[in-house]
Amino acid sequence: MDTMIVTGGAGFIGANFVRMILAETNARVVVVDKLTYAGHRENLEDLWDNSRLNFIQADIADEVEMAKAVETYGPQWVVNFAAESHVDRSIDNPYPFIHTNVTGTLVLLDTVRRFLSKAEAGQRERFRFLHVSTDEVYGTLGATGLFTEETCYAPNSPYAASKASADHLVRAYFHTYGVPTIVSNCSNNYGPYQFPEKLIPLMVLNALEGKSLPIYGNGQHIRDWLFVEDHCAGILRALQDGTPGEKYNLGGRSEHSNVEVVDAVCRILDQLVPCESNPVLAERGIRQYVDLKTFVTDRPGHDFRYGIDIAKIQSELGWAPSHTFEAGLQRTIQWYVDNRDWCEAVTNQSYQRERLGLSETMVN
């Protein structure tokens, strides 16, 4: 039985990936997760009885624990989802991002290097290390153009800089040590199990509770939206068929401004939970969720636009997203409406949907 180590497997994208692997392959999955504020056992709650799922609570920057995990399970694949990932949090405190995203990635890479140096030739040939990264490493776009795998790196936030650093380490370990690495750079993900600090779940939960829907600046910042299950399918395709040393961009071909996304969330909520049936809104006379929108001070250094060109992975590996934004968003919002207990459990005592990323020490 093949074994896959999935770091950050109790987080948003990682948990969705673990579900897909257990459902669609015969592999054994070893989840390594520190269980910080955004990683939760609840994300895998219905899978713990699966005999092919193992769990290690550990920090990927812990050299001893990572060596133990790799030596114990002898994986064919290591997929690194583990990351601090929220731009606003990186503005408030960049240090955890360097620890996990840079040092953690380095520890994983070097652990794998030592493991492969002792492995048999056949195991070395089959092994893959896939590092999950972001389109934010490329910086920002104007009104036209798309990020390709050849786009120069120009990160503009501490988060993006930490991910860019990790990408470069992954590349270096391929070229210097021959570790068979692959990098994937994805656009904005959305879907079930996303921690409610991110735009879509934050808007859904605030709307249902009759709270304001804060939109940064004028709301015209544009992102390419990728449904999480499509992303996971692309990662699996890259693992199975991708070329070591290569990088692949994964996007949803679905660019929308932030205000367009919020408006779409409101329209779907109007259908799923009409305001007249929501006591919090009905007693205030609010007839549509869009009336809760408000515009707030912009995020410092807010990138204007991200857009992904997926031509390489589509032509070489045959992957493309299968969900439209509308269909994916409908599924996502329905999931949050149906799983309010999950939302309460993962945010209890850790995050109350407060505004993050307004540093008190900004220098103008």
C-alpha positions, 0 to 999 in steps of 0.5 A: 500500500502506497503511503502519503504524508500530508502536512497541514492535513487538518486545515482547509485545503488539506482536509479536503485533499485527504477526503479525496485521497481516501475516497479515490485511491487506496493510499494510506494517508498520514496527516501531520498537523500542529492544530493551530487556530486554523487546523482542527480535528473536527475537519476530519471528524467523520474519517477517524475510523478509516484504517488508512488514516493516521494522525501525528500532531506535530510542528513541521519545523520540528526536525526530530518529529519530522524525521520520525514521521518519515522514517516510520512511514516511508512515504512515496509522496509528501504533500506540504499544505502546512502554512500560515496563510492569512495575509491580514495575520501576516501584517499583524505578526510576520514571525509565525509565517517565517517559522512555518512557511520557510523554516518548516518547508526547509525542515521537510525538504532536508528530512526528505533529502536524508531519507532518499539518500538511504532509499533504494533506487526504485523508491527514489524514482517513485518519490514526489514532494509536492509543495502547495503554494499561492499565486500571491508570490507573483505580486499584483496584476493590472487590468490585463494579463495573467500569471504564468509559471514564468512570471517573476516573483514580486511578493507584496505581503509578509505572507506572500514573501514567506511563500515565495521563500519556500518556493525558492527552497523547493526549487533549490532542493531539486537543482542542488540535491536532486529531490524530486519536487513539484510546486503548485501555485493556486488562486483563491480557494473557497469551499467547505471547511475554510476557516471563517476569517476568509472572505466567503465564510466570513460574509456568510456567517456575518450575514446570517447573524445580521452583522455588517459585511465589511469590504476592503476599500472600494471593493474592486480588488479582483481575485481568481476563484478556485473551488477547493475540490478542483484544486485538490484534483489538480494537485493529485494530477500533478503528483501522478503525472507531473514532472519533477522540478516543474511548477504548475499554476492552478486557477479557476478561470473565474475572476471576480471583484470582492464586491461581486463576490459579496453580492453573489453570496447575498443573492444565494443567501436570499434564496437559501435563508430569506431575510423574512425567515431569519429572525435577526433580520426580520425584526430589523426590517432588513429585506435583503442581505446586500443591505448589510454591506459596508466599506472599510479601510483598505488592507495595507499594500492590498494587491489589485488583481490576481489572474492565473493562466492554467495553459501549462497544466491543462495541456501537459496534464489534462487538468482544468476546473470542473466547477463554475463559480456559481455552482461552487459558491452555491455548494459552499454557502449551503455547507456553511448554512448546514454546519453552524456547529462546526463554525462555532467549534473551530472559532470558539476562543480563537477568533470572533471575526474581528478585523485583522491586519491593521497594524498599529505601527504602520510607517507612512 
